[in-house]
């Protein structure tokens, strides 16, 4: 029987300050195509602030468009909804969330929710993802909910701990 060596898989990491980097080619990507995409964005005045490409956990492209640059804070508008939706999809795929129809209160067992009623029990993950939870609760009820509880509704699941496995 022939023996052969296989590199062990890399231990997963979560960047605390900086991503590990790689060339596009080392990750099976074409740097000329990435450069072409950046040039197209510049030449056509696409309203981009930056483009970041992570492949297999490694940073392969991090480009900024004037006047933006590294470390600058600016409004990212609705990008949070896209990221949250992607994470919920992963959570559903891994079985941590049953479906978008799952009630939000399922994620907070043992928590006391002020003025708990059928409307709050009916609030689902889908309501959160589509920002329809304000319509479900109504402005008056929302104003009555403790700030800490509102923050927890946004958290849904402690995603970092959930996706480490």
N, C-alpha and C positions, 0 to 999 in steps of 0.2 A: 504494500500500500504506500503510495506516495504521500509525503507530508508537505504541507504548504502553510505559509503564514498569511494571516489576514489581519490587517490593522484593526484594533478594537475601535468601536464607535467613539466619536468624540463625546466627552461629557457635556451635557447641555449647560449653557451659561446664560445669565441674564445681565446685559450690560448695566453697570452701575453709573459709569461716567462716559464711557466710550465703547462703541461697537468694535469688534474684531473686524479687520478689513481683508479684502481679497481683490484680485484683479477680476474683471468680468470673465476673461477667458478661463481662469481657474475654476469658475463656477458654471462653465458651459454657455457663456453669453458672448456676444460679439461687441467689443468696445466701439467698433466703427458704427454699428447700428445705434448704440446708445448716444454716441457723439452726434450722429445725424438727427436723432430725435431732439436733442438739445438745440441744435442749430435750427431745426424747423420751428421750435417753440420761440426762439429768439427772432428769427426772420419774419415770422407771422404775428409777432407781438401778442402771443398767447398770454393771458393775464396770470402767469404762474409766479409764485414766490420762490419755490424750490422744488427739486425732484430728488427723492431718496429711493434707492433700490437696495433692498435687503434680499439676498439669495442664500438659502440654507443657513440662515443665522449670521451671515457675514455681510458687511457693508461693501457694496461694489460701486455705488455711485452716490454722491452727495453734492448736488450742484445748486447754486443760488442765482437768482435773477435780480439785477439791480432794481431797486435800492436795497434789497434784502440781503442778509448775510448770516453767518453762523452766530448763534447766541442771541439773535434779535427776537424779541417777543412781538407777536402780532396776532390779530384776530384770525382764527382758522375757520370761522363760520360753522357750517354744518358737517365738517369732516368727522366730528365726534360721533354723529349718528351712523356714519358708514363703518367706522371702526367698531362701535358697539354692536351693530348688526352682524358684522363678520364674526365677532367673538361669540355672540349668541348662537350663530350657526355652528360654530365649533363646539360649543357647549351642548347643543342638541345632538350633534354627531357623536360626541363622547358619552352621551347619556346623562349629563349633569342637569340638563333641562329637558323636560318631556316634549314640549312643543311651545310655539308662540302663544298658544291658547292657555298655557298654564297660568293660574292666578299668581299675581305678584306676592300675595301674602304667604304663599307656600315657602318663600325664601327667607321668611323671618319668623320661624317658629318660636313661640314663647315670648314674643315681643308684644308689648301693649301698644295698640294703635288707638289714639283718641277718637271718639265718636264712630267706632267701628259699626258699619252697617252693610247692607246688601250691595250697595254701590261700590264700596271699597273692596269687598270680597270679589266682585266681578271684574276688577281691574286686572288685566293680563299683561304678559310680556309684550304682546303685540301693541297694546295701548302705549307702553313705554317707548317701543321702537318707532312708532308712528307719531309720537308726541300728542296722542289723543287722550292721555291721562288727565290733562287739564279739563277737557270736556266731560270726562267721566266723573271727576270730583266736583267740578264747578268752582268758581273763584272763591266763593264764600267758604266752602268746606276746606279748600286748599289753604286759605289764610289761617284756619284754625289748627292745622296740623303742626305739631312741634317741628322746629327746624332740623333737629337731629333725625327724626323719622323721615322727613323729606329727603335728606341726604342719603339715607339708607335705601330708599326706593330707587335712587339713581345708581347705586352700587350694584344692585341685583344679586350678584354672586361675588365673593372675593376671588376674582378671576385669576390673579397671579398665582394664588395657592392652588386653584382648581386645575390650571393648565401645566403645572410643573410635572405632573405624572404622565 
